Amino acid sequence: MPPHLHCVSSNTNVLAGSGSGASGFVVSGNLLNSTTAQVVQIGNGGNAGITLQGNLDLSHGSIGELYATTGGIYDGSGASFNLAPQTLLYVNAGSINTGNVSGGREAIFQASGSLNINGNIAMPGAYAYFYGNTLASGSGNSISAYQATFAPTQDVPINVLAGSGSGTSNVKRNWSYELTSAG
């Protein structure tokens, strides 16, 4: 059985560096960088949120699968999360603000409520999955992946619209794009 690190609390902040100056339950970037585990879980699925702060560079880390699990909000707004090439990132939350994510072999964002892509997802060669009851993306945000999949977490009608898609709150259903060559 692979080793597990379970960080369980009523409120979780994930911060770059040592995390000094933060309050509440703090998981520092330094701690994550010095963790060697096949599976790391942050959060316990309760309603307390998980907030990323700063630029978390785990690109040289030894984490195989990183799970962020909360029934509340996962908020990566304004943060950058740089993953090691072997890392799978799985975020399961009530609502999600992705922030910027780069590196890794796979990312799964699954929200029972709203999913907001509010940063750039730069994972060339990786798989990126976006599941939510509603889907939104800010102007200027981009996704770079081998495959990007958008699907609802509930049985809702799907609209694929030109432009920002601001005329609807429904997610794009079962739409996958696979980049076969760049040039």
N, C-alpha and C positions, 0 to 999 in steps of 0.2 A: 504494500500500500504506500503511495507517495506521501511525503511529509506535507502537512497542512499548516498554515498560519492563519488563525481566525482572529480578526480584530472585531470585537463586539462591544457596542456602546449605544448610548442614547443619542449621541451626536458625534459625527466623525468629520474631521478636517484632514485633508491630505495636502501637505505643504512641501515645497521645495526645500532643499538644504536640511538644516537641523530642526526646523519648525519652531525655533525659539520665538517667544513673544506671542504665541497663539494660546488660546484657551480651549477648554473642552477636551475631548478625546482627539489627540493629534497623532497621525501616522506621518512621519517625516520621510522625505525623499531619501535622506541618508539611511534610514532604517530599511526602506525598500531596496535600495542599492546594495545593502550588505546582507540581504536575505537570499538564500539559495533554497528554492522549493519548487516542486513541480506545480503546486496549486497554492495560491495566496487569495484569501477572501477578506475583503474589507466590508464591514456592515453585516447585519444579521437579518435583513428582510423586514425589520420593523419600520415604523413610520418616520424615524429620525433620518434627516438628510445626510448626504455625503457631498462635501464641497472641496473642489480642487483649487489650490491657490498657488500662483507662481508658475515657473517653468520646471516641470518635473522631467528630468532626463534619466530614464531608466535604460538607455540604449546599450549599456554595458552590463546590465543586471543579469541575474540568473533565475528568472521567474518564467516558468513555462506557461501557466494560465493565471491571469489576474482577474478576479471576480469582484465587482462592486455591486452590492445587493442591498436595496432599500425599498420599502413601500412608499417612501417620500420622494424627495427630489434628489437627483444626481446633477450637480451643477458644476460644469467645467468652464463656465463663462469667463473669458479673459485669461484662461490658463492654457498652457501648452503641455502636452503629455507625449514624450518621445519614448517609444517602446523598443526593447531589444528585438532583433529579427525573429527570434523563436517564440515571442510572446503572443498569446491569444488574449485579447481584452474582451471581457463579457460584462456589460452593464445592464442590469435588470432593475428598473425603478418605476415608481409611480409616474414621474415625469423626468425628462432628460433635456439638459442643455449640454451639447457635446463638447464645446470648446474646441481647441486645436488638437488633433491627434496625428502622430506620424510614426512610421516604422511598424513593426509587428508583422505577424503572419496572417492575422484575422482579427476583425473587430465586430462584435455583435452588440447593437444598441436596441434594447427591448423595453418599451414603455407601455404601461397599461393605460396611460393618459397621453399627454402631448410629448412629441419628440421634436426638438428644435435643433437643427444643425446650424449652430451659431459660431462656427469656426471652420477652418480648412481641415479636411481629412486627407492626409498625404500618405497613402499606403500602396505605392506602386508594387504590383506583383502579389498583393494580398487580396483577401476577400473581405468585403465590408457589407454588413447587413443592417438595415434600418427598419425596425418594426415599431409601430405606434398606433394609437387610436386616431391621432391627428399628426400631420407632418408639416413642419415649416422650415424654411431656410432663408437666412438673411441674404441681402444683396452682396455680391462679391465673394461669397463662400464657395469653396470648390471641393470636389471629391476626386481623388486620383487613386484608382484601385484596379486590380486585375478584373474583379467583378464587383459590382454594386447592386444590391437587391433591396427594393423598397416594397413593403407589404404591411397591411393592417393587422393589429392584434385582435380586432373584432370584425364581425361581418358588416362592413360598411361599403357603400358605393364608392367607386374610385373615379376620380377625374384627373386626367393628364392635361394640363393647360399650358399655353404659351406664356412666356414672361415669368413673373414671380409666382403665379398661381394663387394670388391673394384673393381671388374670387370664390374660393372654397376652403373648407377646413378638412376635407377628406384626403386621406393618404393615397399615394399611387399604389395600386395593387398588382402584385406578381410581375413587376416590371424589372427585368434584369438586363444588365449591359455587360458584355464581356469584350474587353479590348484584346484584339488578336494581333495587332501590330501598331506600332507608334511610328510616326514619321512625318 
